[in-house]
Amino acid sequence: MALAEFASHGYQKASTNRIVKAAGIGKGMLFYYFTSKQELYEYLVKYSLEFIRSRYLNKVDADEPDLIERLTQLARLKMEAQAENEEVFRFSGVFLLDGETRLPEQLQEKIELMKRDGYRLMYEGIDKSRFRKDLDPDKVFHLIRWSIDGYQQELLARLTGQKLADIDFAPYWEEFYGYLAILKTSFYQTEEGLG
């Protein structure tokens, strides 16, 4: 309930009254566990960082040198984690972009570390020599990444309102792999070019 409240309204406009009403508990119960709205928010940030790291980032094979394979892996793992707890990812968008809430330095450092790890998992160790020689490898990299990100956002928009844990993703992955095949045909060297 609290994740959804902060995800929808941000820190400043989030209401502990709405949180306790949605949870069906008294306000005293909430403040028995958390002394303030700030403490609750910080707890949720910690929980979200741990969830994203354990259910998503730690599962990525960072040794995969193929960009499309790496990004496919990231997309699949993120969708699986979102199916488990969509609100964590909605809330993480708030605290990752929110400059209005003062978080303790230790928590800010954990957020920065997660950002760096996410960047590393996406960018480091990619073998750009697989891309066609007549194309700028950095532009190819970004076009492929934008294509995969765009598909993921479109898919999430199509699935909005449905419970992600109940959805059969097989047809969506089949569609996704069709797009990936087009990206490889468009931007990768042929087998002869690699030899």
C-alpha positions in Angstrom: 0.0 0.0 0.0 2.8 2.4 1.0 4.8 1.6 -2.2 1.8 2.4 -4.4 1.1 5.6 -2.5 4.6 7.0 -2.8 4.8 5.7 -6.4 1.6 7.6 -7.3 2.1 10.8 -5.4 5.8 11.2 -4.6 7.1 11.9 -1.2 5.6 15.4 -0.6 2.1 14.5 -1.6 1.9 11.0 -0.3 -0.6 10.6 2.5 -0.2 8.3 5.5 -4.0 8.6 5.9 -4.5 7.0 2.5 -1.8 4.4 3.3 -3.5 3.2 6.5 -7.0 3.3 4.9 -5.8 1.1 2.0 -4.1 -1.2 4.4 -7.1 -1.4 6.7 -5.1 -0.5 9.8 -5.1 2.3 12.3 -2.6 5.2 12.0 -1.2 4.2 15.4 -0.2 0.8 14.1 1.8 2.5 11.2 3.6 4.8 13.6 4.3 1.9 16.0 6.6 0.5 13.3 7.7 3.8 11.7 8.2 7.0 13.7 7.6 9.3 10.7 6.6 9.4 7.1 10.3 10.0 6.3 11.3 6.8 8.1 8.7 4.8 6.2 9.9 6.3 2.9 13.6 5.4 3.7 12.5 1.8 4.7 10.8 1.5 1.3 13.8 2.8 -0.6 16.0 0.2 1.2 13.5 -2.6 0.5 13.2 -1.6 -3.1 17.0 -1.4 -3.7 17.4 -4.9 -2.1 14.6 -6.3 -4.2 15.9 -4.9 -7.5 19.4 -6.1 -6.7 18.4 -9.6 -5.6 15.6 -10.3 -8.1 17.0 -8.5 -11.1 20.6 -7.2 -11.2 22.3 -10.1 -9.5 20.8 -12.5 -12.0 22.3 -10.9 -15.1 25.1 -12.7 -16.8 27.5 -9.7 -17.2 29.9 -11.9 -19.2 27.5 -12.1 -22.2 29.3 -10.1 -24.9 26.5 -9.9 -27.4 24.5 -6.7 -27.0 21.1 -8.1 -28.1 21.5 -11.2 -25.9 22.5 -9.0 -22.9 19.6 -6.6 -23.4 17.2 -9.5 -24.0 18.4 -11.0 -20.7 17.9 -7.7 -18.9 14.4 -7.2 -20.3 13.3 -10.8 -19.4 14.7 -10.6 -15.9 13.2 -7.2 -15.3 9.8 -8.4 -16.5 10.0 -11.4 -14.2 10.9 -9.2 -11.3 8.1 -6.8 -12.2 5.6 -9.7 -12.3 6.6 -10.5 -8.7 6.3 -6.9 -7.4 5.4 -4.2 -10.0 5.1 -1.5 -7.3 8.8 -1.7 -6.4 9.7 -0.7 -10.0 7.1 2.1 -10.1 8.3 3.4 -6.7 12.0 3.1 -7.8 11.2 5.5 -10.6 10.2 8.1 -7.9 13.2 7.8 -5.7 15.7 7.5 -8.6 14.5 10.7 -10.1 13.3 12.5 -7.0 15.6 15.3 -5.8 13.0 16.7 -3.4 13.5 14.2 -0.7 16.5 14.3 1.6 17.8 10.8 2.1 20.6 9.8 4.4 24.1 9.8 2.8 24.3 6.0 3.2 21.1 5.5 1.3 22.1 7.9 -1.4 25.3 6.0 -1.9 23.4 2.7 -2.3 21.2 4.4 -4.9 24.3 5.6 -6.8 25.9 2.2 -6.6 22.8 0.6 -8.1 22.8 3.1 -10.9 26.4 2.4 -11.6 25.8 -1.4 -11.5 22.9 -1.0 -13.9 25.0 1.1 -16.3 27.8 -1.5 -16.1 25.5 -4.4 -16.8 24.1 -2.6 -19.8 27.3 -1.2 -21.3 30.4 -2.9 -20.2 32.0 -5.9 -22.0 29.8 -5.6 -25.1 31.6 -6.9 -28.3 30.9 -4.1 -30.8 33.0 -5.9 -33.4 29.8 -7.9 -34.2 28.2 -4.8 -35.6 28.4 -4.1 -39.3 31.6 -2.3 -40.2 29.9 0.4 -42.3 27.9 1.6 -39.3 29.0 3.7 -36.3 29.1 1.1 -33.4 27.9 3.6 -30.8 24.9 4.6 -32.8 24.1 0.9 -33.5 24.4 0.3 -29.7 21.9 3.1 -28.9 19.5 2.2 -31.7 19.3 -1.4 -30.5 18.9 -0.3 -26.8 16.2 2.2 -27.7 14.3 -0.4 -29.7 14.4 -2.9 -26.9 13.5 -0.2 -24.3 10.7 1.0 -26.5 9.2 -2.5 -27.0 9.3 -3.1 -23.2 7.5 0.2 -22.5 4.9 -0.5 -25.2 4.4 -4.0 -23.8 4.0 -2.7 -20.2 1.5 -0.1 -21.5 -0.5 -2.9 -23.3 -0.5 -4.9 -20.1 -1.5 -2.1 -17.7 -4.4 -3.0 -15.5 -3.6 -6.7 -15.7 -2.0 -8.7 -13.0 1.5 -9.4 -14.4 1.8 -12.7 -12.5 -1.2 -14.1 -14.3 -0.1 -13.3 -17.8 1.2 -15.9 -20.3 4.3 -14.1 -21.6 5.1 -16.7 -24.2 3.4 -14.9 -27.2 5.0 -11.6 -26.2 8.4 -13.2 -26.0 7.8 -14.8 -29.4 6.9 -11.3 -30.8 9.9 -9.8 -29.1 12.3 -12.4 -30.6 10.9 -11.6 -34.0 12.0 -8.0 -33.6 15.4 -9.0 -32.3 15.9 -11.1 -35.4 15.2 -7.9 -37.5 17.7 -5.9 -35.4 20.4 -8.6 -35.9 19.8 -8.7 -39.6 19.9 -4.9 -39.8 22.9 -4.2 -37.6 25.1 -7.3 -37.3 27.7 -8.6 -39.6 26.8 -11.7 -41.5 28.6 -14.9 -40.5 30.9 -14.5 -43.5 31.8 -11.0 -42.3 32.8 -12.3 -38.9 35.1 -14.9 -40.3 
